[in-house]
């Protein structure tokens, strides 16, 4: 099977929040789509190991925040590479309570959708939850963040629990090395000197050795000494 064919499938990047009775959290998801228009229904694929999966299963509702192209990597990393079982992801984030009672992430978001689970499909490592849309609105104007932009422009990597993890890792290994790159041993983020880390104040063309020791991984916040040559 040529997995390169799967790379042609387009994805967005979203924050999925869920919970009830004061227990709330959220995660990054890239496999979300509208299933029907009447009734308006969406589906999202969530890894069974994730805390958000546990919360959706218990509460039978979830909210979606459509991320802006300008969302910083450290913000994406908070929801994509940390577990809600260990970190209160919503503590320092601007939210509002939706009609479902689930917090909706407003920071770096263009719109939101709230849904009540109507059904689910067991897909082995993941569950696809089907949700009837009960509310939706625009938060701000801008360009939505696509998975392709996250990877090619921002230098983002797949979480090991993402539906696209294996395919994207295969793609990364096949990519030619134009210069010495360094990989975060915690989350897999690759620092490419040609791209730098503009969001972190590191201009394109900066060698890894010249980055200040105070710099941290833009995705998971790991210290510089957690990076190894690719």
C-alpha positions in Angstrom: 0.0 0.0 0.0 1.3 3.4 -0.9 0.6 5.6 2.1 1.6 8.7 0.2 -2.0 8.5 -1.2 -3.3 9.2 2.3 -1.3 12.4 2.5 -3.5 13.9 -0.1 -6.5 13.9 2.3 -7.0 17.4 3.8 -7.5 18.1 7.5 -8.2 21.0 9.8 -7.0 21.5 13.3 -9.5 21.8 16.1 -9.8 21.8 19.9 -12.4 19.4 21.2 -13.6 20.0 24.8 -15.8 17.9 26.9 -16.8 17.0 30.5 -19.4 17.5 33.2 -19.7 18.2 36.9 -16.7 20.4 37.1 -14.4 18.0 35.3 -13.5 19.4 31.9 -10.6 19.2 29.5 -9.8 19.3 25.8 -7.5 18.1 23.1 -6.4 18.8 19.5 -8.1 16.8 16.8 -7.6 16.8 13.1 -10.2 14.2 12.0 -13.5 16.1 12.2 -16.1 16.6 9.5 -19.8 17.4 8.9 -21.8 14.3 8.2 -25.3 15.8 7.3 -26.9 19.2 7.0 -30.4 18.3 8.2 -30.2 17.5 11.0 -26.8 19.2 11.2 -24.4 16.5 12.4 -20.6 16.3 12.8 -18.3 13.4 13.5 -14.9 13.4 15.3 -12.4 10.7 15.8 -10.9 10.4 19.3 -8.2 8.0 20.6 -9.5 5.7 23.3 -6.5 6.4 25.5 -7.2 10.2 25.6 -8.8 11.8 28.6 -11.2 13.6 26.3 -12.5 10.3 25.1 -13.4 9.4 28.7 -15.2 12.7 29.1 -17.2 12.5 25.9 -18.2 8.9 26.7 -19.4 9.9 30.2 -21.0 13.3 29.3 -22.3 12.5 25.8 -21.5 16.0 24.5 -18.6 18.0 23.2 -17.6 21.4 21.8 -15.4 22.2 18.9 -13.2 25.3 18.5 -11.9 25.9 15.0 -8.4 27.2 15.3 -6.9 30.2 13.6 -3.9 29.9 11.3 -2.2 32.4 13.8 -2.5 30.0 16.8 1.0 29.8 18.4 2.7 26.4 18.6 2.9 26.5 22.4 -0.9 26.8 22.6 -1.3 23.9 20.1 1.2 21.9 22.2 -0.8 22.5 25.4 -3.8 20.7 23.9 -2.0 18.3 21.7 0.9 16.9 23.7 -0.2 17.1 27.3 -2.8 15.0 29.1 -5.8 16.5 30.9 -5.3 13.9 33.6 -2.1 15.7 34.6 -2.6 19.3 33.5 -5.5 21.7 33.8 -5.4 22.8 30.2 -8.2 25.3 30.6 -6.8 27.1 33.6 -5.1 30.0 31.8 -7.2 29.9 28.6 -10.2 32.2 27.8 -13.4 30.1 27.6 -17.1 30.5 27.8 -19.7 28.0 28.9 -21.8 26.8 26.1 -25.5 25.7 26.1 -24.3 22.1 26.7 -22.4 23.2 29.8 -19.1 22.4 28.2 -16.4 25.1 28.1 -15.7 26.6 24.7 -12.1 27.7 24.0 -12.1 31.3 22.6 -8.4 31.9 22.4 -7.0 31.7 18.8 -10.4 30.4 17.6 -12.5 31.5 14.6 -15.8 29.7 15.5 -17.3 27.1 17.7 -19.7 24.2 17.4 -21.5 22.4 20.2 -22.9 18.9 19.8 -24.7 16.2 21.7 -23.6 12.6 20.9 -26.2 10.6 19.0 -24.1 7.6 18.2 -20.6 6.2 18.0 -18.5 3.8 15.9 -15.8 1.6 17.4 -12.7 1.9 15.2 -10.1 -0.1 17.2 -7.7 2.4 18.7 -10.3 5.2 18.1 -14.0 6.0 18.5 -15.9 8.1 16.0 -18.5 10.1 17.9 -21.5 11.4 15.9 -22.9 14.6 17.4 -26.1 16.5 16.6 -25.2 20.3 16.4 -27.1 22.2 19.1 -25.3 25.6 18.8 -22.6 27.3 16.6 -21.3 30.8 16.1 -18.4 32.9 14.8 -15.8 34.0 17.3 -13.5 36.0 15.1 -12.4 36.5 11.5 -9.3 34.9 9.9 -8.0 31.9 8.1 -8.6 28.4 9.6 -5.5 26.4 10.5 -5.1 23.4 8.3 -3.0 20.4 9.1 -0.9 21.0 6.1 -0.1 24.5 7.2 0.6 23.3 10.8 3.2 20.9 9.4 4.8 22.7 6.5 4.8 26.2 7.8 4.8 25.8 11.6 6.9 22.7 11.6 4.3 20.7 13.7 4.3 17.0 14.3 1.6 14.4 14.8 0.8 13.2 18.3 1.2 9.5 18.7 -2.5 9.2 19.4 -3.6 11.1 16.2 -5.4 9.0 13.5 -2.7 10.2 11.0 0.3 9.4 13.2 1.8 6.5 11.3 1.2 8.0 7.9 2.8 11.4 8.8 5.8 9.8 10.5 6.4 7.7 7.4 6.3 10.9 5.4 8.8 12.6 7.7 11.3 9.8 7.5 11.2 10.0 3.7 11.8 13.7 3.6 15.3 14.8 2.5 17.5 16.6 5.1 18.6 19.9 3.7 20.5 20.8 6.9 21.1 19.5 10.4 17.8 19.3 12.2 17.1 18.5 15.9 14.2 16.4 17.2 12.4 16.9 20.6 12.6 13.6 22.5 9.3 14.5 24.3 6.9 15.3 21.5 8.8 14.7 18.2 8.9 18.3 17.0 11.7 18.9 14.5 13.6 22.1 14.7 14.6 23.0 11.2 17.3 25.8 11.0 15.9 26.9 7.6 12.5 27.7 9.2 13.6 28.7 12.7 10.9 29.3 15.2 9.5 32.8 14.4 6.8 32.5 17.1 9.6 31.9 19.7 11.8 34.7 18.4 14.2 32.4 16.5 14.7 33.8 13.0 15.0 31.4 9.9 18.6 30.5 9.3 19.5 30.1 13.0 21.6 27.0 13.8 20.4 25.0 16.7 23.7 25.6 18.5 23.0 29.4 18.3 19.6 29.2 20.0 19.6 30.6 23.6 19.6 27.9 26.3 16.4 29.5 27.6 14.5 28.5 24.4 11.9 25.7 24.8 10.1 23.4 22.4 7.3 25.4 20.8 4.9 22.4 21.0 5.4 20.8 24.4 7.7 23.3 26.3 10.6 20.8 26.7 14.0 22.3 27.5 16.6 22.6 24.7 18.7 19.8 26.2 15.8 17.4 25.3 16.6 17.7 21.6 18.8 15.3 19.6 20.2 15.4 16.1 17.8 13.9 13.6 
